[in-house]
Amino acid sequence: MKSLLVLGSTGSIGKQTLDVVRANAGALRVEGLAANASWRELAEQAREFRPRFVALTDGAAADQIAHELPLGTTLLRGPESVLELCTAASYDTAVHGIVGGAGLGASVAVLKQGRDLALANKESLVMAGAELMELARSNGAAILPVDSELCAIFQCLRGERLDRVRAVHLTASGGPFRDRAIEEIENSTPEDALKHPTWRMGPRITVGSATLMNKAFEVIEVQHLFGVPIDRIHVSIHRQSIVHSMVEFIDGSLIAQMGPPDMRGPLHFCLFHPDRAPSSLVGFQMDLFSRLTFEPVDPRRFPALELGFECARRGGDAGAVLNAADEVAVDAFLGRRASFGEMTRVVGDVLSRRATAKHGISAAIAADRDARAMTRDILTRNGNPTTPR
């Protein structure tokens, strides 16, 4: 039986991970659960799965849950509780679904323990991909990408030599604005941006699908995870979200990983890696696969994508700057303190002010802090960020 940590268990990835555990109760066991402040939901999960540990980073929420946990479950509380969980628990794989740059520390902690990291927190690789890959190598751990596109590439490359790869093709749905007039996108509302046509995800990644910033992040992730040069990374719009990504080889062959848009698919793959296990998840369906289309990305509609390529070329802590600026900008947009179009312009402005890129985890953390402050400053000068529009 494989034992798991579920970091961010009350979020979208965490809940879907627990769906997979329920469907495979004899093969998967939950050792620990971690959340920020959703103590009621965490308590329900703890009563169902009976983990040895739960961690709550919010102190007030930890006070509330203390008397709601089943016998034998230890409560870890406070800002460092997730890191404590990653160090104290005994587990095979940690599913990392915490959102944002704050998740980097947990990625480092898991890999230092030599445990496999099923990574949905793409910010970790964007911020410090080279360092995390080295940590995995030196500690005998594996980074298993949960993102559907990265998981697809991972599967397509199994048993293949990198020098036989001609190109990696990342697919993007294009989000809710793929057909909207460009001049109308500028002032789109959060409600508009959160209406993803094919996937159901958390708010930040859904906004990232609307701007294509999520694909900018994935360009950086592909470079780190697979060692693919950026001139071999291509992005296309694939509206149906059936082909999750493709790898093209030097002989002209293409291998694609396909399936309905359901995050439980890549989660199932990562949880049972390196094996494959039976599941009830849907595979081929004629009506879903009958029409698959691909289109080039319009840079006028999706200017955020180029920022990912720029950061991949710069290397070092450039990705940390990109992620931090985007986190602050997306938060401002969702709080109606910035327009939709303003997000990418502000992130580009922050990047342009960085003359050189530094290397290392500490440099990434410092860049994250500085970029957040710079982004808030730019937003303040653009308008009052404390007053919703």
ABEGO torsion letter per residue (X at the ends): XBBBBBBGAABAAAAAAAAAAAAAAAABBBABBBBAABAAAAAAAAAAAGBABBBBABAAAAAAAAAABBBGBBBBBEAAAAAAAAAABBBABBBBABBEAAAAAAAAAAAAAGBBBBBABAAAAAABAAAAAAAAAAAGBBBBBABAAAAAAAAAABGBBAAABABBBBBBAGEAAAABBAAAAAABBAAAAABBAABBBBAAAAAAAAAGAAAAAAAAAAAAAAGBBAAABBBBBBAAGABAEBBBBAAGBBBBBBEBBBAAAAAAAAAAOABBBBBABBBBBAAAAABBBBBBBBAAABAAAAAAAAAAAAEEAAAAAAAAAAAAAAAAAAAGABBAAAAAAAAAAAAAABABBBBEAAAAAAAAAAAAAAAAAAAAAAEBAABBX
